[in-house]
Amino acid sequence: MNDEFNVTYITFGGHIELEKYKFLYFAIMFTAYILILCSNSTIVCLIWIKKSLHEPMYIFIAALLLNSVVFSTNIYPKLLMDFLSEKQITTHLLCSFQGIIYYSLTGSEFFLLASMAYDRYVSISKPLQYHTIMRKATVKILLVLAWLLPACQLVPSAIISNTSQICNFTLNGIFCNNAISKLYCVTVRTPYLIYGVLILLNTIFLPLLFILFTYTKILIICYRSCREVRRKAAQTCLPHLLVLISFTCLCSYDIIIARVEINLSQTARFIMTLQVVLYHPLFNPIVYGLKMKEISQHLRRLFCHCILCVKTDVGSAVISFAIQVQRPDFSAE
């Protein structure tokens, strides 16, 4: 506690041998952050520029990738600074803000995946009514709700964190997540646990149940349909299912380990925490870039065009240099 400015500082205690490996940690995480920004932003810009990709499915994919960029930006800059700092500290206010953004974007991911599942269900089960149902207004409403609902549900959490007294000033982690709840001087945790369960139900389990129900209906429709319908469903639904399984598995760590009292070694906790911030933001663009036919085709054309431009520039530079070398020097005469 800094009494002069009335600022409460929290120390991150989840790092492993930071003095020894800080430059290695920084190099790995900095490279990962650049890759996350470039890969996600490339596909988002591609969807924005190409009019053929201005369809609800691709708009939801762009929103999902943009969500990953903001999610990573909420964590990586502070994490990179901590790796090179002598003390890994943050203020209570900034820690609460980071935690709220972290869980708000996590909830938005599930709502966006639910919107994508609904879009695929309408496309496969009601193809003739698809453009009538999935209008621009419907897509905009789904996007606004996906980002607004999780944030609104976390308003009580922000109020609780700002009014609660802190008894422990060392957070068992490398960024602010559910572990912050263990810092407060709370004798009766029942109301806090009930609120956490409600958030869990509304933000994760209800969207997850809706997604599972929707894809079950899609599987039933595909089973009764022709091979062409099954092929189309597999091409468009498989990437969403892969992303859903990946994200659900990573979120289960945060729920089980960070919230429930489970004893894990600090090394195991550190590795699993890094997987949460490393794996999924890089997994999304790889899956959608490789598995979505339209996006992969545009990406190939983009890379081929870039390679051609580089080769043309290099060739022009070589020719120009050769001309300069072979040109006689008349001034010497």
N, C-alpha and C positions, 0 to 999 in steps of 0.2 A: 504493500500500500504506500503510495506517495502522498503524504499528508499535505504537502505544499500545493499540489494541483488537484488533490482529491481524485487520483487515478489509481485504479486497482490493476495490478499486473499479474498475469498468469504465466507460469513457466511450463514449457512442453518437456515432458520427461520420457518420451517414447523413442528417442533416437538411440541408435546402437553404435558405439565407438565412433562418434562423430569427428573427434579430433584426428583420428587415424585415417578415416575414409571420406572426409568431407568433400574433397575435390572430385573423388570418384562419384559420390552421390550427386554432386552438382552437375557433373558432365552427363550422367545418365538421365537425370530428370530434366535438364535443360534441353537435351536432344529430343527427349520424349515430348516435351511441351511444344517445341518447334514443329515436330512431326504432326502432333495433334492439331495445331493451328493450321498448318499447310494442307493436310489431307482433308480435314473437315471443311475448311473454307473453300477449297478448290471445287468440291462437289456442290456446296451451297451456291457459289457463283455460277457454276455450270447450269444449275437448275434455274437460277435467276435470269441468265442470259438466253438460254435456248427456249424458244416458245413451244417447241414440241414437248417439253417437260413441264409445262404449266398445267399439270393435272393434279387433282387432290392428293393422289398417292405420293407423288414426288414433292409436293409442297410440304406434306407431313414429314417426309424424309429430311428435307432441308431444315425444318423446324427442329427435328430430333438432333441433327448434326450441329445446328446452332446452339442448342441446349448443351451439347457436350463441350463446345468452345467456352461458353460462359461458366459451366461447371468447372472446367480445368483452370480458367482464369481466376476463379474464386479461391483456388488452392495453391497453384504452382508458384506464382510470384512470391508469396509469403514463405512458402516452403524453400524456395531457392535462396532467399535472403537468410533464412535460418541456418542453412547449411554452411554459409560463410561467416556467420556472426559468432561472436564469443558467447553470447547468451541467447537462448531460444525462448524469447518472451513475446507476449502480446498483451494488449489491454483487455479488460473484461468486456468492454463495449464492442471492440473489434472482433473478439472471439464469439460473442453472441451473434453479431451480424454475419460472420462467416458460417456459423452453424445454421442459422435460419436460411441463408442462401443455399447452402449445401442440401438441406432437406426439402426446401421448396423446389429446387431443380430436380431432385430425385423423384419427388411426387409428380412433377411435370412430365418426366420421362415415362412413367406408367400411364398417365393420362394420354400422352401422345401415342403410345403404343396401343392403347384402347381405341383411340380415334382411327388409327391405321387398320386395326382389326375390323372395325365397323365399316370402313371404306372398302376393304377387301370382301366383306360379307355382302354388301350391296352390289358390288361389281360382279360377283359370281352368282348370287342368287336372283338378283333383279337387274340383269344387264340392260334391258330396254328402258328401265326407269332410273338408271344410274345418274345420268346428267340432270335429271329433274330433282332427285333427292340430294345429291352431292353438289349443290350449287356453290358459288363463291361465298355467298352469305353464310351458308352452313359451315363451310371450311373455316371462315373467319371466326365464327362463334365457337367452334370446337378448339381453335388455337387459343383464343382469349381465355376460355374456361380452363384449358390445360395449364396455362401459366398463372391464372388468377386464383383458382380454387385452392391449390396447395399453399400458396402464399397467405391467403386469408385465414386458413386453418392454423397457421403458425403465429398469428398475432397474439393469442394468449400466452404462447411460449415466450415471446419477446417481453411481454409485460412481467411474467413470472421471473425471468432471468434478471431483469433490471431492478426488481424489488426484493429479490432474495439476498440474504447475507451469505458471504463466502467464508467457509472455514478452512478449506484446503486450497492452496495456491499452486499446486503442481498437477497438471493434466497428464494422465497416462495415455499419451498419443502424440502425433506429430502435427495434427491440425485439429480444429474444433469440431467435434461431433457429439454424439450422445453422451460421451464420457464427461462432458461438462456438468451434467446433472449431479455427478458424485462430488462436486466441489462445494455444493450448497449445504448450509446448516439446516437441513430438513429432518425433523424427528419423525413426522408422520408422512410417509411417501405414498400412501394409498391414493389421494387425489391426483398426484402427479403421474402415477402409474395408470390410472383410469384414463386420464387425458392422453397419455402416450398410446394406449390401446385404441382409443377412438381415432387418433391420427393414423395409426397403423391400418385400421379397418378402412377408413375413408380414402386414404392415399394409395395404399398398396393392395390390400386384399380384395376390395370391391372392384377396382379396375382389372385385377388379375383374374377374378372370377368371370367378369364380363368377357375378357379376352379368351379364356378357356372355353366358355360357352359359345362364343362366336366361331372360334376355329373348329369346335366340335360340329357345329351346324355346317360349316364349309366342308369338312371331311365327309359328312353324310351326303351332301349335295354332290360332291365329286365322285363318291362311290356309286351313285345312281346315274351319273352322267357319262358322256363319251370320253375317249382318250384325250381329245383336244382340250376339253374343259379341265381335266385332271392335270395336263401339262401346264396350262396357263396358271392354274392355282398353285402348283408346285413352284413355278418360277417367281411368282409375286409374294407368296406367303412364307416360303422357307426362310428368306432373309429376316423377316420380322420375327419368326419363331426363334431363330438363332440368337438374335439380339435380346429377345425377351428372356430366354433361358440364361444367357450370359449375365444380364443385369440382375435378374432375380437371385442367382447364386451369389453374386457379389454383395447384394443388399442383405442377404441372409447373414453375412458376417457381421455387418453393422448392427443388426437387430440382436443376434445371439450373443456376440462377444462384447460389444460396447454397452448394451443395455442389461443383459442378464449377467449375473455374477459367475463367470467361468474363469478359472485360473489358467492362463496361458503364459508361457515364457515370453519375456520382452522381445526376444528375437523373432518368435513366431508371430507375435502381434504386429511388430514392425513390418515384416514381410507381407502379411495379409493386408495391412493398411495401404502399403505401396501398390499392391495389386488393384485395390479399389480405384485409385486415382490414375494408374497406368494403363490397365488392361482394357477397360470398357471404352474410354474415349478414342482409343486407337482401333478397337475392334469394329466399331460402327462404320467408319468410312471404308474399311477393308471389305466388310460383308456387302455393303450396298454398292461399292465400286466394282466388285467382282461378280456378284450374284444378280444384280439388276441389269438386264440386257441393255436397255436404252442408255443407262448411265455409263456402263462399261464401254459401249460403242463410242459415245461422245468423249470419254476419257482417252480412248485409244487415238481418236482423231486429234485431240488436243496435244497429246504427247508426240505423235508423229509430226504435227505441225511445228512444235517447239524444236524437235530434233532437226527437222528440215531447215528451220531458220538458223539454228546454230551452225549446221554444216555449210549453209550459204554464206553466213558471215565469216566463218573460218576460211572458206574457199576464196572469198573476195579479199580477205586480208593477205592470204598467201600469194594470190595473183598480183596484188598491189605491191607487195614486198619484192616479188620476183622482177617486176617491171622497174622498180627503183634500183635494184642491184644491177640489172643489165643495161640501164640507161648510161650512155657514155658521158663522161665529165668534160664538157667543152671549155670550161673555165680554165683547165690546166693548160690548154693550148694557147 
